[in-house]
Amino acid sequence: MATVLVTGASGYIGRFLVKELLEKGETVFVLLRRPAVQLPELQAWLEAHGVAGGAVQAVAGDLSRPGAGVDEAGWQAMAAVTVIFHSGALFGWSLPEAEVRAVNVVGAVSLLETAAAKLSLQRFIQVSGYMLTISGHLAALGIQGDGSAADWPAIYRRTGSYEASKLEGHFAVKRAAARLGVPLTVIHPATLAGHAGTGELPASQEVARSLEYLLAGRLPVVPGGGKYRLPLVSMDYLAAFMARVMDYPEAAGREYLLADAGTPDLKTVMTLYARAAGVRAPLLALPVPCLRQLARWSWLSARTGLTVEKLDFLRQEPLETIETERMAQQMGLRQPALERVVEAVIRNRRLAG
């Protein structure tokens, strides 16, 4: 059994990852900005999911500060940590560039550098995003090789601060890991569709926001057409894969796209949710290129929440998941059908409501 550190443990991915790791028997530390408040909340959530919450150990830290904001006593407490799961990130639309870079770029590298100096680090597992697996998208942004020569200010203007910071942070961590000699595994999750077992889908998730409009009868139109789709993945499959990838030496130096390669277009996805909920499905799918032009009008974007930053996540490219599927087969994992995830999400909402 290993001793691991999880960042972002109070978030959707982080919580289920901690649960999976504890169920495997790992010793788990979590990095929290406010341990006195966040640790009891996490422990209560774990207990509600059948896991002993008292097994989690918290260390105070802040990814926006040097060395992840962990003091010397904190690093000494984590002396046995050999694996770090870095799922912590600052997420949001239209975020100030300096604020988001401090966490998603500078903070990620500082965490890795400090951990490499303080711990006997055997693996750093970085959570990035599926947009980094789309070579045409990266090329269109002028990102080549290790990303060091990219025009990052221009990329921030083009994609928005959050997405640009995830792109820049990914390449910055890769360069740092190579320089430090730390084995790196990268996980690229698609958009989360929900948990196939519990049906949990927090309101902060993009699909949940669309679902709220759908259930309220206020989603007659969705972005789509021309085979545009929002790649999806189930939370249970993602967390199980992440918790197990540390056990495979051959996963060091590899990147894995966690996505349902058969994800249909967004109108079809929302229709599945509508049928499960017994509400009216969206009637139309507006072309994404047209919506991109409309989203450039600041007044319309402010009133509708429609932004180029959001629309960029709708893609036409095929998803390359063969390597992930091979690894998942070794792990004994199978991705649940999207219909099962949808039914679980709707069932959970009915129970909660």
ZIHU-V693403 format. One record per backbone hydrogen bond with DSSP energy under -0.5 kcal/mol. CO is the residue of the C=O (numbers start at 1). NH is the residue of the N-H. If there is no record, write none. Layout:
co->CO nh->NH
co->CO nh->NH
This chain:
co->2 nh->4
co->2 nh->27
co->3 nh->82
co->3 nh->83
co->4 nh->29
co->5 nh->85
co->6 nh->31
co->7 nh->87
co->8 nh->11
co->8 nh->14
co->11 nh->15
co->12 nh->16
co->13 nh->17
co->14 nh->18
co->15 nh->19
co->16 nh->20
co->17 nh->21
co->18 nh->22
co->19 nh->23
co->20 nh->24
co->21 nh->25
co->21 nh->26
co->22 nh->25
co->26 nh->28
co->27 nh->4
co->27 nh->29
co->28 nh->57
co->29 nh->6
co->30 nh->32
co->30 nh->59
co->31 nh->8
co->32 nh->61
co->34 nh->37
co->34 nh->38
co->35 nh->39
co->35 nh->40
co->37 nh->41
co->38 nh->42
co->39 nh->43
co->40 nh->44
co->41 nh->45
co->42 nh->46
co->43 nh->47
co->44 nh->48
co->45 nh->49
co->46 nh->49
co->46 nh->51
co->47 nh->50
co->51 nh->53
co->52 nh->55
co->53 nh->56
co->57 nh->30
co->59 nh->32
co->62 nh->65
co->65 nh->68
co->66 nh->69
co->67 nh->70
co->68 nh->62
co->71 nh->75
co->72 nh->76
co->73 nh->77
co->74 nh->78
co->76 nh->79
co->78 nh->81
co->79 nh->120
co->81 nh->120
co->82 nh->122
co->82 nh->123
co->83 nh->5
co->84 nh->86
co->84 nh->125
co->85 nh->7
co->85 nh->87
co->86 nh->127
co->89 nh->91
co->96 nh->100
co->97 nh->101
co->98 nh->102
co->99 nh->103
co->100 nh->104
co->101 nh->105
co->101 nh->106
co->101 nh->107
co->102 nh->107
co->103 nh->108
co->105 nh->109
co->106 nh->110
co->107 nh->111
co->108 nh->112
co->109 nh->113
co->110 nh->114
co->111 nh->115
co->112 nh->116
co->113 nh->117
co->114 nh->118
co->115 nh->119
co->119 nh->121
co->123 nh->84
co->124 nh->126
co->124 nh->185
co->125 nh->86
co->126 nh->128
co->126 nh->187
co->129 nh->132
co->130 nh->133
co->131 nh->134
co->133 nh->135
co->134 nh->138
co->135 nh->139
co->136 nh->140
co->137 nh->141
co->138 nh->143
co->139 nh->142
co->142 nh->144
co->144 nh->147
co->147 nh->150
co->150 nh->152
co->151 nh->155
co->152 nh->156
co->153 nh->157
co->154 nh->158
co->155 nh->159
co->156 nh->160
co->160 nh->164
co->161 nh->165
co->162 nh->166
co->163 nh->167
co->164 nh->168
co->165 nh->169
co->166 nh->170
co->167 nh->171
co->168 nh->172
co->169 nh->173
co->170 nh->174
co->171 nh->175
co->172 nh->176
co->173 nh->177
co->174 nh->178
co->175 nh->179
co->176 nh->180
co->177 nh->181
co->177 nh->182
co->181 nh->183
co->183 nh->124
co->184 nh->253
co->185 nh->126
co->186 nh->256
co->187 nh->128
co->187 nh->189
co->188 nh->258
co->189 nh->130
co->191 nh->233
co->194 nh->196
co->194 nh->235
co->195 nh->199
co->200 nh->195
co->202 nh->205
co->205 nh->209
co->206 nh->210
co->207 nh->211
co->208 nh->212
co->209 nh->213
co->210 nh->214
co->211 nh->215
co->212 nh->216
co->213 nh->218
co->214 nh->217
co->220 nh->283
co->220 nh->284
co->222 nh->286
co->224 nh->288
co->225 nh->228
co->228 nh->266
co->229 nh->231
co->229 nh->315
co->231 nh->191
co->232 nh->260
co->233 nh->193
co->233 nh->194
co->234 nh->238
co->235 nh->239
co->236 nh->240
co->237 nh->241
co->238 nh->242
co->239 nh->243
co->240 nh->244
co->241 nh->245
co->242 nh->246
co->244 nh->247
co->245 nh->248
co->247 nh->249
co->248 nh->251
co->249 nh->252
co->251 nh->254
co->254 nh->186
co->256 nh->188
co->256 nh->258
co->257 nh->259
co->258 nh->190
co->259 nh->261
co->260 nh->263
co->265 nh->269
co->266 nh->270
co->267 nh->271
co->268 nh->272
co->269 nh->273
co->270 nh->274
co->271 nh->275
co->272 nh->276
co->273 nh->277
co->274 nh->278
co->274 nh->279
co->284 nh->222
co->286 nh->224
co->287 nh->291
co->288 nh->292
co->289 nh->293
co->290 nh->294
co->291 nh->295
co->292 nh->296
co->293 nh->296
co->294 nh->297
co->296 nh->298
co->297 nh->301
co->298 nh->302
co->299 nh->303
co->300 nh->304
co->301 nh->305
co->305 nh->307
co->307 nh->311
co->308 nh->312
co->310 nh->313
co->311 nh->314
co->313 nh->315
co->315 nh->229
co->318 nh->320
co->319 nh->321
co->321 nh->325
co->322 nh->326
co->323 nh->327
co->324 nh->328
co->325 nh->329
co->326 nh->330
co->327 nh->331
co->328 nh->332
co->328 nh->333
co->329 nh->332
co->337 nh->340
co->337 nh->341
co->338 nh->342
co->339 nh->343
co->340 nh->344
co->341 nh->345
co->342 nh->346
co->343 nh->347
co->344 nh->348
co->345 nh->349
co->346 nh->350
co->347 nh->351
co->348 nh->352
co->349 nh->353
